[in-house]
Amino acid sequence: MVGVAANGIECLELLDQHEVDVAFLDIEMPELSGLEVAELALDSETPPLIVFITGHDEYAVQAFELTVVDYVVKTDDLDAFEERVNTTLARIEQQLAGKRPDYELLRQGIMQLLQQELRPLSHKLPVKDYEEGTVRLLDPETVIYVTREGRQVILHTADKDFPTYFTVTKLSERLTEAGFLRANRGEIINLRFVEHLIPNGDGSYDAILQDNKGNIITTITVSRGRSKALLESLGM
């Protein structure tokens, strides 16, 4: 067993630091929900198998859409729960195809999850802070724009840039309701920081972004195919 994480951030750090075969997650965890951790873990280069052990049966569909191995609902009937766990461990063994994890240790870890209390979800963005050597949670409102740079996706604030775990597509889906717009295939802009638009004559626009102090941060081109959504979002 690699370890037990006290919250979603610690879980991501463990997954970053170790080669993990199986991750057991609850739905409600401090800092990040289990669904958020699973989505990020499954997008990694070496995704682990994911199993949910939770008291919430209403998230099963969302979990299986992420292609998790199993979704086990906590119950007071420990005999029935242990039987369900045995079925889950058999599925894990089948999918690992030849690897031999310590199933008794896994069983003990699952039983520990049964005792965890539920905590509220977070809507902040997990990012990698290389200067501090940690994973931290970033308020989306501080993000001015997002860019894809090689294989990394970077969140740009007024003061600092942070690599994140999300793809541009996943971030776009997550941030649209928070006032962001996908400007093109590799960039997202926070509409609150758009100072003015410059039409390019081909249906696209250059969006000038500035921080809260009036400093121009960058210029992002909004593609012709996304310009209608841009204008509608700005009430034009």
C-alpha positions, 0 to 999 in steps of 0.5 A: 500500500502506497499510503492513505490520503486525508484529502483529495490534494494529498491523494493527487500528491501520492498519485504523482509520487508513486506508481499506483495500481489501484486508488480507493476513493470516497465521493466527499473528501476535503479539498477535492471530491473523489470524482474530481480526483478520479477525473484527474487521475484517469487523465494521467499517463499511467492511470490507476484503477479507480474504485469508489467506496462511498455512502452516496449511491446517487453518483454511481452513473457519473463514476461509471462514466469515468470508467471506474472499476467499481462503485461500492456503497457503504452499509451498516451490514458488514457481512454484506459489505465484505461480500461486496468487497470480495467481488470488487477485489476479484474484478481488480485481480482480473484487470491487473492481469498478473500483478499480485497486490496484497489483497488483505491490505486492500481489504483493510483499507476499504474497511477503513473507508467505511468509517470515514465521515463525509465532508463538503466538496470544493470547486477550486482548481488543483494546480502544481506549485513547483516553488512550494513543492506542493499541490494547491487549490486555486480560486478560478476568479484569479485566473486570467487565461489558460494556455496549452504549452506542449503537454502542459496546461498552464493557468495564468494569474496576475502574479504567477503561472501554475501547471494544472492536471486538467486538459484544455477541454476539461477546463473549458467544461468546468469553467464555462459557468464561471465566466470563461470562454474557450477562445481557440483549441489551446486557450481559454479566457476569463471574460471578466478580464477582457478590456476590448476586442479588435476585429481581424476582418476574417470573423476572428477577434483579438481579445485584450486582457488586462489585470485589475490594476489596468495592466495589459497582460496578453492578447488572445485570438478568439477564433472565427468559430468561437467569436459568436459565443464571445459576443453573446457572452459579452452581451453584444 
